[in-house]
Amino acid sequence: QPQLLLFAWYFCASLAMERWLNGGTWALFPWITALLLPLLFLALYLRRSLREAAAQRVQESLFDLLMQRLRLHRRVLIRRKPLSAWQDFHSRHLPVLETYLVDYRLQRWLVATLPVLVLLLILPISWLAALVLIATMPLIPLFMWLVGKGTVALQQRHILALDRLGSLFGDRLLGRQTIRLHNAGAMEIERFTRASESLNDRLAAVLRVAFLSGSVLDFFSTLSIALVAVFTGFALLGEVRIGFYGQRPPLSEALFLLLIAPAFFSELKVLGQLYHSRSDALAAAAAWGDVIADPSPPAEDAEPGPGALPLRVDDAAVLALEGHELLHIDHLELKPGDRILLRGPSGTGKTALLEALAGLRQLHGTLGIGGAAHSSLAALRDQVLLLEQEPTLFPGSVAMNVGLGLHSDEAIRSSIRRVGLGDWLAALEQ
């Protein structure tokens, strides 16, 4: 810790100052300073390097965990969050999770150890200064806990409001032609204005709580250090005869006391600043915990052979990502060449069933592919093609979107004509 080197230099500087004021010198002080300063810079460099390495590992671990979940569930997982939330995960939520795991947890350890070290250094000099610091310290964590308890709830509501506003904006952007057709632009602008004002109010509430906790921390730490400085100064003047073990403390001891006393609260102040990152991280964990959770994935059977194979499902439950049952399948049999119409009111589980048959959701029951028993349909993930109502178009040409760089232009034109878009293709300028 760089603070330990600073404490050593404070002690030497206090002795040098006392000798200088008494008309003497300490020849070793410049050499000690020349030795401690490079060590201090080296300690700071090593601490920053280790912090960056740890942060990189945390970010990579969380990102790899997310990618594993995406490989398992794909569109099932993606549909759970609006596009803006996925963008916020990389730009806002991942950094605060990193700060919590790397900085906040280390800072808690420093808060538990460094003040004890400062007290051990102060107690032989002044029992009253140690008593003042001990009496003040419990009040700070107490207020931090009281304030932070409400901050987490505020942050969770703030994240939810951001997700809803991003989803609303994306939906209106996709439906801009319909809005223009119905001349509803002014109404939508008013709706966005109300939503943004509500979001600003939530953000202001979070900032008010942050300011309150920071002010409480500064107030108690400043008051405590001021009390120590005042009675130490009066003790040097001989006006105060309590608090020290002699009639008047030596100047070197009093100066050393005043130099290291602020260190009693320095790490606690840093913890107070990181406490809001903790609130952000807890809110982010609540929003993404079910997405990047790491349950043991179901065992995957060997992939079925090539070609169309019959599929049979009996007495099976389609499970949500959290593990509860979404719908139950009594009996379902699919044979090569079947064309099946699946219909029902919205919300009855049509999409969930298709995703389960594509191996993207867990199925618990009796499963068979090509007459062979299987424990899951995960082996079908890369063998089932699922075409949605809203296809994804890539930037580039029609040929790139249709052929994906794998087919000739003539084959692409033939495919487009077969689906009835030949005239549309011919009408394109390029």
N, C-alpha and C positions, 0 to 999 in steps of 0.2 A: 504493500500500500504506500503511495506517495506521502500520505499524511505522517507516517512514522518517520520518514526522512525530514519532513518539515518540523516535527516536534524536536528532533535532535538539533536541527539548526536553530530553532527558537531558544533552546536551552543554552547553546553556545553563544548566541547573540546577546542573551540577557547577561551572561557573565562578562562578555566583552564590553557591553554598555556600562555595567557597574564599575569595571576597572577604569574605563575611559573617563567617567565622571569623577572618579577619585584621583585622577591625574596619572593613572598608570596605563599600561598597554598589555595586550595579550598577543604574543607573536604567533601563536598557533592558529588564531582565528582565521586569517586569510587562507591558510592551507586547508583548514577544515571546510571552509566555504567552497574552495576550489574542488574538494573531493565530493562534497554532498550535492552540489548543484548538478554535475553530470549524472550522478546516480538518480537524482530526482527526475531529470528529463528522460533518462532511460526507463524509469519506472512508469512515467506517464505514457511513453511510446509503447511499452509492452502492454499496458492496460488497454490502450486504444486498439492495438493490433489484435489482442485476444478477444476484445468485445466485437470487433468487426468479423472475426472468424466465427465466433459463436452465433452472431446474428445471421451470417450466411448459412450456417448449418440449420438454424431454426427455420428460416424462410424456405430452404430447399426441402426440409422434412415436411413442412405443412403443405407445400406445393405438390410434392410427390404423393402425399396422402390424398390430396384432392384429385390428382390425376388418376390414382388407382380407383377411386370411387367413380370417376367419370368413365373409366374403361369398363367398370362393372355395370353401370346403370345408364350411361350415355344420356339420351334425350329425357329419360325419366327424371334424372337429377337436374338437368338443365332447365326443364319446365317449372321447377319448384321456385325459381327466383326470376325476377325481371332482369332484362339485360343490364340496366343501370346498377343492380345489386352485384352482378358479376364483375362489373368494372370497379365498383367500390371495394370489392374484396381485395383486388390487387393494389389499388391506390390508397385505401384508407384502413381497411380492417387488418390486412396482413402486417403492415408496419406496426400497428398498436399491439398486436399479438406478440410480435417480435420484441417490442419494447418491454412488455410485461414479463416475458419469459427470460430475457437477457438482462435487462436493467433493473426492473422492479424487484425481482426475486433476489438478485445480488445485493441490492440496496437494503433490503430487509435484514440480511445477514450483517451488513456493515452497521446498521442502526443498533443491532443487538450487541455488537462487540466494541465499536469505537467509543461510544459514550462511557462504557465501563473503563476503557483504558484511560480516557481523559480524567475520570473520577479518581482512578488510582494514582495519577500524576498530581492532581490537585489536592487530594486529601492530606498528604504529608505537609502541604504548605498552609492550607486554611480549611479547617473543618466547617466553618460557616459558609464558605463559597460552595463547597461540595453539597452542603445541606440545601442551599438555595436552588442549585441545579437539580438536585434529586426531587425537591418539592414541585418544581415547575414542569419537569419532563412528563409525568403521567397525564397532565392536562392536554398536551398537544395530541398524542394518539387518540385520546378520548374524543376531542372535537373532530379530528380527521375521520374517525369511525362514524360519528353521528352525521357528519356532512356527506361522507362517501356513501353511506347507506342509501340516501336519496338520489345521489348522483347516478348510480347504476340504473335505477328505474328510469330516470330522465334520459339517459343515453340510449336505453333500449327503445323508448318511445320515439326518440329522435331518429334512430336508424330505421325504425318501421315507417316513420313519416317520409324519410328520404326514399325508401324503396317504393312506397305508394306513389310519391310524386314522380319518380322515374318511370314507373309502370304507366301512370296516366299520360305522361308526355310521349312515351313510345307508342301507346295506343292511339293517341290523337294524331301523331305524326303519320302512322300507317293509314289512318282514316281521313286524311286531310282533304281528299277529293269529295268524300261524303259531306264533310263539314262545309266545304265551299258550295256544294250542290244545294244544301239546305239553308245556306246563308246564316250559319250558326257560329261564325268566327268571333263576333263580339261576345257571345255567351261563353265560349270556350276560354277566351282571354280573361273574362271576369272570373271564371272558375280557377284558372291558373293563378290569378292574383290572390284570390282567397287562400288557395293552397300554399302559396309561397309565404303569405303573411303568417299563416299558422305555423309553417316551418321556422320562420324567423323568431316567432314567439318561443318555440321550443328551444331553439338555439340560445336565445337570450336567457332562458331559465337555467340552462346548463352553465353558461358563462357566469351568471350571478352566484351559483353555488361554488364554482371554481374560485371566484374572487373572494367569497366569504371564507373558504377554508384557507386560502393563502394569507388573508389578513389576520386570521386567528393565529396561525403559525408564526407570522412575523411579530405580532403583538407580544405573545408570551416569551418568545426567544429574546426579543429586544429588551423587554422588561427585566428578564433574568440577568442578562449580561450587564445591563445598566446598574442593577443592584450590586452585582459583584464589583464593578468598576468603582462605584461610589464609596463603598466601605473599604475597598483596598486603598483608594486614594487617601481617605481620612486616616486609615491605619498608618500609611507612610508619613503623614503629618503628625502622628501621635495623638490625634483627637479621638480615635476609636481604639479600645484596648481589648476587644473581644474578636473572636473569629480566627485568630492566629495563635500559634503556640508560644509566642514570646511577646515582649512589650511592643516591639516594632519589627515588621518583617524586613529582611534584607531587600535591597532594591532589585537584585537579580531574581529572587523568588517572586516578588510582586509583579515584575515585568513578565516573567515566564507565565505566571498565572493569568495575566490579562491577555497574553498572546494565544494561549491554548484554550481558554474558556469558550470562545466562539466556536471552536471545533466540536464542542459538546453538542451543538445544535446544527452544525453544517450538514452532516449526513441526513439528519432528520428533515432539514429543509429540502434537500434533494428528493427524499422520499415523499415529501408533501407535493412537490412538483410532479413526481411520477405517479402519485396516487390517482390523479385524473386519467393518466394513461391506463392505470389498472381498471378504472371504471369503464373506459372505452373498450379495453380488452374483454372485460366480462360481458359487456353488451354485445361485442362482436362474437364472442363465444356462444352467447345465447342465440344469436341470429344464425350462426353457421355450425353450431355443434352437431346438429342432426345431419348436416351435409357432409362434414369431414370426419364424422365419427368413424371409428375403425373396428366395426364388428368383424368377426371371423367370416370370410367369404365362404359360401357353400362349396363343398367339394365338387369339382367338375369331372364328369365322366369323359371317356375317350370320345373324340368327335366321330359322328356317324359317317359312313362312307358317302361317296359322291352320288349325285342323282336324287330324284324326288323319292321320299320315303314316307310311309304312313305314320301318323302321329296319333297317340291315344292318351287321354287324360281322364282319370277316374278319381272321384272323391278328393278333389284337390282344392286348396285355398290359395288365392292370390294375395300376397302379403305386400303391405306398404313398406317403405324404407325403414320406418320405425319398428316394424315387426308385427303390427296388428293386421287382422284380416280385412281385405277390401271387398272381395266377393268370393263365392264358393262355386266350384264347377262339379256338378254331379257326374256328368259323362260328356265327353267331347271326343269325336273321332274325325280326323282329317286324312283324306286319301289323295294320292297324286292325281292331278287333273280336276280336283274339286274347285268349284266357284261358289262361295258362300256369301250370302247377304246377311250382315250383322246390323240390326237396328234396334233402337230403343230410345226412350227419352234421355235428355242430357243429364249426366251424372249417374247413370246406371252402371257404368264400368266398362263401356265398349273399348275405350282407349286403353284402360288398364289390362283388359283381357289380351288385346293385340300385343301390348308390350310384354306381357308374361309369356305369350307364345313365341315372341322373338328372343326370349332369354334375358330380357332386361329387368324383369321382376322375379322375385323368388316364388316358386310354386312348391307347396308341400302337399304331396299326395302320391298316387300311383301314376307313374309316367312311363311311356314307352315310345321309342323312336325306331321304326323299322322292325318292330317285333321284339326289340331288346329293351330290357328294363333300364331306366336311368333315374338317378337321384335328383337331377335338375335339368332344365333346358338351357343351361348356360352355354353348352356346346353349339347351340344354334345361333349365337349372337352374330357370327361372321358368315352365316349361311342363309339368313333370312333378310329379304329386302323389304323395307317398310317405307312406302311412299306416303308422305303426309299431304294435307290440304294446302299447306304453305311451304312450297319447296324453297330451297336455298339457291339463289343465283349468284355465281361468282363474277367478279369484275372481269371483263374480257369479251371475247366474241361468242356468237351462238355456237360455233364449232367447238370451242373450248368447254362450254357448259354441257353440251350434249355428248361429245366424244371424249372429254377429259384427256385429250392428247393421245388416245389409244386407238383411234379408228380413222379411216380415210375420209376425205371430204365427201366422196360418193356414198359411202355407207351412212354418213350423217344425214345427207340430203334424202336418202331413201327412207331412213327412219322418220324424218320430219314429215315426209309425204304420207307415210303410212298412218300417222295420227291426224291427218287432215290439215296440216299447217304448211303445205307446199306453196299455196298462193301467198300466204303471209310472208314466207321466206323470200319468195321472188320479188315481193314489193319492197324489201329492204334496200336502201341505197348502196350499202357495202356488203 
